[in-house]
Amino acid sequence: MATAATLKMSAAIAQEIREQGAQGYPNECCGALLGRDTDGSGATTTGGSVSLPVREIVALFPLVNRRDDSPRNRFSVTAEDVRDSERAAQEKGLDVVGWYHSHPDHPARPSQYDREHAWPWYSYIIVSVANGKPQEMTSWRLSDDRSEYACEEIAIRDRASK
Amino acid sequence: MGVKVIIPTPLRVYAGKRDSTEVKATTVGEALGRLTTEFSDLRKHLFTDDGKLRSFVNVYVNDEDIRYLAKENTPTKDGDTISIVPSIAGGSAFCCSRCA
C-alpha cells in the first residue's frame, strides 16, 4: 500500500488518542478528527480536496461507540454523531477530516470490514491496544476506487512526549 | 427552483468540489439518480454494485430520515433540501489477508 499524505498532530493529540484507546479497552473507542488541510505552506484549503500533502489534526471529538452488541471488535458512529461532530468542528473553524478508533488486542491495520465501511477523503486513525496498553498508531485513506487503503505518514510535532 | 442536494465533505471532490447542487426531481431516488448522472464518480460511494444505497449512507429530506418515510420513493418538491450524511463504522474483526 502506497503512502498517500502526511497527517500532522501534536504529541498531546496523539497521546489523547492512545489514552482513549486504553480507557476504552477491551472495547473499541472512537471519535472525530477535527482539523484542516493545507497546501503545505500553511494556506487552508477546506472543502473536499483530496490530493493535498498536509492535513493537520487540531482537536478531537470523542464519541460513544454505538455498537452495544459487539463493542470489542466493532465501532459505529451514527449520522447524528457525524452531524454533532461537524457542528463542533464548525464552531472551531475546522472541518471533520477523519475518524479514529482502537483495535483491542489486534494490529493497527484496517480490516476488510473497515475498508467496506470507509468513506474516501477522510483519514482513519487506528490505534492498537494490547492488554490495555496502547501500541502502534497508524492512519489510512480509502482509494478513489474503494479497492484499498493507502497509509498516511503520521507526523507528531513534539517527539519528546510521543 | 429545484431540489437542493447537500453533498457531504468527503464526496465533494467527486462533485466538482461543490458543497451542494440543485436537481429537478419528484422523489429522492430520482434526485440521487440525477446527482450521480451529473457526477458519475459519486455513484460507487453512494450505491452498491447492485444499485442499492450503501448502508452507511443516510439521506434526509428537510431533516427527516427517509428510512422513516418512503425510503427512495419519498416524494420531493421544489424548495426541498436533501442531505446526504455519512455514518461511520469499522472494527478489527474479519481482517484481510494483509493483516499480521
Interface residues (C-beta under 8 A of the other chain):
Chain A: M1 E28 C30 G47 G48 S49 V50 R67 S70 N73 R74 F75 S76 V77 T78 A79 D81 V82 R83 E86 D95 V96 W99 H101 H103 P104 H106 P107 R109 P110 S111 Q112 Y113 D114 R115 H117 A118 W119 P120 W121 Y122 Y124 D144 D145 R146
Chain B: P8 T9 P10 L11 R12 V13 Y14 A15 K17 D19 D41 K44 H45 S55 F56 N58 D65 V85 P86 S87 I88 A89 G90 G91 S92 A93 F94 C95 C96 R98 C99 A100
